[in-house]
Amino acid sequence: MNDQEFAALLCSRLCHDLMSPVGALNNGLELLADENDPQMREQVIELLGDSAAATANRLKFFRLAFGAAGGFGAEIDTSEAKAALEGVFGEEKKIDLDWMVDAPKLPKDAVKLLLNLAMIAGDGLVRGGKLAVGAEQANGQIELVIRAEGPRLMIDPNIVSALTDENGSTEPRAAGAILARKLAAGQGGSIQTNSPAETMIVIGATLAG
């Protein structure tokens, strides 16, 4: 896959993920224009606010996970990464985020990798659960560990294989996994994952620090 093909794949993934909250905004505005009942208008405005917040949260996450936030070669404040994850996997997802990252800052590409791995694992918690995100920097290495556990875990095996296999899936939904693999390789590291069970998956990466 060349750079142009990967860029198109990533754009398709972004458009897919933003379609739902943006579509909800559009539908809400149409309802608001036709609704005269004050109580109903108040409810529609509340829904518009929720959709606008969801869109902003996803954009904030994508900026860190897919974009060039922080500039080239820069470090990123890990509290910003935590806030981005909390915005995407908020209370409505019923996901408890266990943030186990002590370092105040990490290299930009390490944070991007961490967020992409967390997104893959968190998206699989379709009925909620616990998402543990850890990172440790020591002895010239950075170790990342993601653990997702819940009553039902649904992760496409093609996405999991794309994390380690350069000949894996080229579907838009695998864009995050492909980017994660490229990020790990670019930092002299690799990604490891267990075979996803019905209720749990663990994904790890070791990078040159």
C-alpha positions in Angstrom: 0.0 0.0 0.0 1.5 3.3 -1.1 1.1 6.6 0.8 -1.7 7.9 -1.4 -3.8 4.7 -0.9 -3.2 4.9 2.9 -4.2 8.5 3.0 -7.5 7.7 1.2 -8.1 4.8 3.6 -7.6 7.1 6.6 -9.9 9.7 5.1 -12.6 7.1 4.6 -12.3 6.0 8.2 -12.5 9.6 9.5 -15.6 10.3 7.3 -17.3 7.2 8.5 -16.7 8.0 12.2 -17.9 11.6 11.9 -21.0 10.8 9.8 -23.1 9.8 12.7 -22.7 12.9 15.0 -22.7 15.3 12.1 -25.8 13.6 10.6 -27.5 14.0 14.0 -26.7 17.7 14.0 -28.3 18.1 10.6 -31.4 16.1 11.6 -31.7 18.1 14.8 -31.6 21.4 13.0 -34.3 20.2 10.6 -36.5 19.2 13.6 -35.8 22.5 15.3 -37.0 24.5 12.2 -40.3 22.6 12.1 -41.0 22.4 15.9 -43.0 25.1 17.7 -43.6 23.3 21.0 -41.3 24.9 23.6 -40.7 21.7 25.5 -39.9 19.8 22.3 -37.6 22.6 21.1 -35.7 22.4 24.4 -35.2 18.6 24.0 -34.0 19.1 20.4 -31.5 21.8 21.5 -30.2 19.4 24.2 -29.7 16.7 21.6 -28.0 19.2 19.3 -25.6 20.0 22.2 -24.8 16.4 22.7 -24.2 15.8 19.0 -21.9 18.9 18.8 -20.0 17.7 21.9 -19.6 14.2 20.4 -18.3 15.7 17.1 -15.8 18.0 18.9 -14.6 15.1 21.1 -14.0 12.9 18.0 -12.2 15.6 16.2 -10.0 16.2 19.2 -9.2 12.5 19.4 -8.5 12.2 15.6 -6.2 15.2 15.8 -4.0 13.5 18.3 -4.3 9.9 17.0 -4.1 10.5 13.3 -2.9 14.1 12.8 0.3 16.0 13.4 -0.6 17.5 16.8 2.4 18.8 18.7 4.6 19.2 15.6 7.2 16.9 14.1 9.5 15.3 16.6 7.7 16.9 19.6 6.5 15.4 22.8 2.8 15.5 23.8 1.3 16.1 27.2 -0.2 12.7 28.2 -3.0 14.4 30.1 -4.2 15.7 26.7 -4.2 12.1 25.4 -6.2 11.0 28.5 -8.8 13.7 27.9 -9.1 12.7 24.3 -9.8 9.1 25.2 -12.3 10.1 27.9 -14.1 12.2 25.3 -14.5 9.3 22.9 -15.2 6.6 25.4 -17.4 8.6 27.7 -20.2 7.7 30.1 -22.6 6.8 27.3 -20.3 4.0 26.2 -20.3 2.6 29.8 -16.5 2.2 29.6 -14.4 2.7 32.7 -11.0 4.1 31.6 -8.1 3.1 33.8 -5.2 5.4 32.8 -1.9 4.0 34.0 0.5 6.5 32.4 2.8 8.3 34.9 5.0 10.2 32.4 3.8 13.8 32.0 4.9 13.7 28.4 5.8 11.1 25.7 7.0 11.3 22.2 4.3 12.3 19.7 4.4 9.0 17.8 4.3 7.0 21.0 1.1 8.8 22.0 -0.4 8.4 18.6 0.3 4.6 18.8 -1.1 4.4 22.3 -4.4 6.2 21.2 -4.8 4.0 18.1 -4.4 0.8 20.1 -6.8 2.1 22.7 -9.3 2.9 20.1 -9.2 -0.5 18.6 -9.6 -2.2 21.9 -12.2 0.2 23.2 -14.3 0.0 20.1 -14.6 -3.7 20.8 -16.4 -3.1 24.1 -19.8 -3.0 22.6 -21.6 -3.6 25.9 -19.2 -1.5 28.0 -16.4 -2.7 30.3 -13.0 -1.6 31.4 -10.3 -0.2 29.2 -6.8 -0.1 30.9 -4.2 2.0 29.2 -0.6 1.9 30.4 2.8 3.3 29.3 6.2 3.2 30.9 9.4 4.8 29.7 12.7 3.3 31.1 16.1 2.0 30.0 15.8 3.5 26.5 12.5 1.8 25.8 8.8 2.7 25.9 6.4 -0.1 26.7 2.7 0.3 25.9 0.0 -2.0 27.1 -3.8 -1.9 26.4 -6.2 -4.3 28.0 -10.0 -4.3 27.2 -12.3 -6.5 29.2 -16.1 -6.6 29.2 -19.2 -8.8 29.0 -18.9 -9.0 25.3 -15.9 -8.1 23.1 -16.3 -7.8 19.4 -13.2 -7.0 17.4 -12.9 -7.9 13.7 -10.1 -10.5 13.4 -9.0 -8.6 10.2 -8.3 -5.5 12.3 -6.2 -7.5 14.8 -4.2 -9.1 12.0 -3.6 -5.7 10.4 -1.7 -4.7 13.6 1.1 -7.2 12.8 0.7 -8.3 9.2 1.6 -5.8 6.4 -0.5 -7.9 4.0 -3.5 -7.7 6.3 -6.8 -5.9 5.8 -7.0 -2.7 3.7 -10.5 -1.8 4.7 -11.2 1.7 6.0 -12.0 0.3 9.5 -8.5 -1.1 9.7 -6.9 2.3 9.1 -6.1 2.7 12.8 -4.5 -0.7 12.9 -2.4 0.0 9.8 -1.3 3.3 11.2 -0.4 1.7 14.5 1.8 -0.9 12.7 3.5 1.8 10.8 4.1 3.9 13.9 5.6 1.0 15.8 7.9 0.0 12.9 9.0 3.6 12.5 10.1 3.7 16.1 12.0 0.4 15.9 9.4 -1.5 17.7 6.6 -4.1 17.2 3.1 -4.9 18.3 2.0 -8.0 20.1 -1.5 -9.2 20.8 -3.2 -12.2 22.2 -5.9 -14.0 20.4 -9.0 -12.0 21.4 -11.2 -14.0 23.8 -15.0 -13.4 24.1 -14.5 -11.0 26.9 -10.8 -9.8 26.8 -7.9 -8.7 24.6 -4.4 -7.5 25.5 -2.3 -5.4 23.0 1.2 -4.4 23.7 4.1 -2.6 22.0 7.7 -2.1 22.8 9.4 1.0 21.2 12.9 2.4 21.2 12.8 5.3 23.7 
